[in-house]
Amino acid sequence: MKKPLVLLTNDDGIFAPGLYALHQAISEVAEVAVVAPDTERSAAGHAITIANPLRVSSFEKNGSFFGHAVNGTPADCVKIAYYSILERKPDAVISGINFGSNTGINVLYSGTVSAATEANILGIPSFAVSLTTYTNPNFKPAADFSVRLLRHILENKLPEGTFLNVNVPNVAHESELAGVKVTRQGKSKYKDNYDRRTDPRKHVYYWLTGYKLDADEEDDVDDVAISKGYISVTPLQYDMTAYETLDTLKKWTFD
């Protein structure tokens, strides 16, 4: 029986250890193709490249071909893989494993989530997966869960227009996880600050800093579930229409 073809991408760059861990795990159950940015593209959102050419190069790891590196965004990588690089349509797309969580309002900025969004727009089942730490990462539990989730998606499908956003707590061993919780996207956002600095030539520049504000307390919210040791699985959609507001707006007089 022919193995499913799974496209892997990310926003941390093709050299990222999270992508490599995902590749090792998914390769056990599927044929894998990697098309990822040639450098870090974190917080690229759903940007695509239209004013400059995209350049694709082969990337080797441990002396062997690993995948294609693209000088573009995560969404670019999915599009060019689908239209120009792959010989057949992938059965699924997985974006990750991201270094750091993608929850709350942050999903709007995330290149990781946007790659999964682009796959869904193209009609390909997809999910984004992130490890909720920036220090001492252990990608194995997230990689192992990705294998299980991939099997579920291939067997059960997802509703049209829906993809998944997964966040996995950073634990030393999978047994330390509290379980898996299906969640909704929270409202947590960042308190932004621009650190004003001066370079050696006395030119002023600014560096974005800040911290996350916890805006939710309900157990079925992504950040809350993660804080309690659960893997968070959030169904998302690219249709951002506020349907509950349609009838209200129709009553307005615009003339």
N, C-alpha and C positions, 0 to 999 in steps of 0.2 A: 504494500500500500504506500502511495506517495505521501511523504511528509508534508505538512502545511508549510507554506513560506511565510516567515515573520520578518518584517522590517523593523530594525532597531535604530533609534536616533536619540538625541538628547540636546541639551543646551549648554552642558559643561564642556563640550568639545570631544572629538573622537578619541583623544588620549585619556579621558577620564576613567578612573578605576571603577566607578559605578556602572558605566557602560560595559566594561570588560566583564564584571561580575555577572551582569545580566546576560551577556553573550554566552558565557560558559554554561549558565543554567538552561537557557532556552535552547541551546544547541543539542541538548540531550533529548529534546522532544520534537524539534522542528528544524527545517532548513532555515538558516539565518542569513539575512543580508543587512549590512550596516552602511548607512548613509548619514553622516553626522557633520556638524560644523568643524572647520579646521582650527578653530580657536573658540574660547569660551564666549557664549552668546546669552548669558543669563539676563533675565528681564527684557528680552527682545520682544516679548509679546507676540502678536500675530503678524509682525512685519514681514513683508516679502520684498525681494530685490527686483526693481524694475528699471532703474537708471544706470545700472552697471552690469557687465557680463558676469555670469556665474562660472567659476572655474572649478573643475572636479579633478582630484588627483587620487592615486592609489595610496593607501596607508598600510604600512606593515607593523606588526607587533610580534616580538620574539622571532623575527626573521621570516614570518609568513604573512601573506595577504590577510588583512583584517577587515577592510572595508573601504568605502569611498569618502574622502574628506572634501567638503564643499565650503567655499568662501562666502557663505550666506547664512541665513537664519535657520532655526529649526523648521519653520514652515516651508522655507525654500527646499530644505533637504527632503521632506516628504513629497513635495510636488515634483521635484526633478527626478527623484527615485521612481515615482509612479509613471511619469510621462517619458522619461528618457533613459534611465539606467537599468531598471529591472526588466527582465524578459517576460515576466508574467505578473499579474496583479497579486499583491500580497494578500494572504488570508487574514492577517492581523498586523497592526502596528503597535509597538510598545515604545514609549518615550521615557528614558531614564537610565539607570536609577539616579535621580537627581541628588545632589549633595545639598541638603537643606529642605525644609518642608515647603509645600505649596498648598496653602490653606487660606480660607477667608477671601478677602479682597485681592490677595496676592495672585490668585489664579488668573486675574486679568492681565497681569504683567508677565506671567511666567512663560518663557519659551518652551519649557518642558510640556506644560499643558497645551500650549498652542500647537505643538507638533501633533498631539493626539487629536486636537480639534480639526486640524487640516485633514488628517486621515479620515475622520468621520465625515467631513464635507465631501470627500472623494468616495464615500460609500464603503469604507474599510473599517471593520470593528477595531477599536483601539482603546488603550488606556495609558495614562501617565502614572509613573510610580516614583515616589520621593522618599528619601531617608531623612528623618526629622532631627538632624544634627549637623553641626559644622566642625565637630572635633571627633577624633577617634572613631571613624565609621566602621561598622561591621555590616557589609552589604549582603551577607548570605541570607538572613531571614527574609529580606525584601526580594532577593532573587528567587528563593524557593517559593515564596508566596506568588510571585509573578507567574511561575510555571503552573501552579494550581489554578490561578485566575484565568490564564490563557486557555486552559482546558475547558473551564466552565463557559467561557465566551464562545469558543469554537463549537461546543456541543449545544448550547442553549441560545446562542445569538443574543443581540441586544436590540431594543426597540430602535427603529429608524430615527436618526438625528440625536442619538444618545451615546455618550462615551463615558469612561470612568476615570476618576481622579483618586489615586491611592496614596496614602501616607503611612509609612511604617516607622514605629518607634525604634530608636537605636538601642538594641539589647545585645548582650554577649551571646545569648543562645535563644532559640525560638521558644523554648519552654518558659521563658520569662514574659512572653506576651500574654496579655489578658484574654485575647481572642480577636475576633473580627467583628466590626460594627459597621453597618450601613448607615451613613450619615448625610446630613445636608451641609451645604457650604455655609460657613459662618460669616459673621460680619467683621471679624477681626481685621484691623488695618494697622498701618505703621504710623508712628509719630515721627515725621520726617524732620531732618535738620541738615542744613548745608554748612559743613565745616569750612570756614574761610582760611585759606593758607597762602603762603608766599613761596614761590620757587626760588632757586639760587640766583636767578636773574631779576629778582624783585617783581616778578609778574604775579598778580593775584589769581588764584584759581579756587574752585569750590569742589568739595567731595561730599556726596550724599551719605549721611549716616542716619541713625534713628533706632527705634525699637518698636516691637509689636505691642499693640494695645489689646488686651483681652476684653472683647465686647460680648461674649456669650457665656452662658452658664448651663444651658440645657445639655443633657447627655447625648442627644442625637446630632450634635454639631461636631464638625471635623476636629477643631483644635481641642475641644473638651475630651473627645474620645481618645485622642492621642495622649493627652496629659494623664489619662487613666490607664495607659498601657495597651490600648486597643489599636489594631490596624484599622484605619479609617478608609472606607470605600464610598465615594460620593458620585452619584450619577449626575452628569452635566449635559448641557445642550447648547448648541451655538445659536439657536433661535432666542434672541433676547427681548422679544416683544413682551411688553407688560400687558397681557391680555385683560387683566382685571380693570385696566384703565381705558380700554377702548371705548366702552359705552359712555364713560364720563366725558371723554374728549368729543365724542359724536354730538353731545349736547351743547358744546360751545358754539358760539357764533363768530366765525372768522371774517365775515364781510365788514 
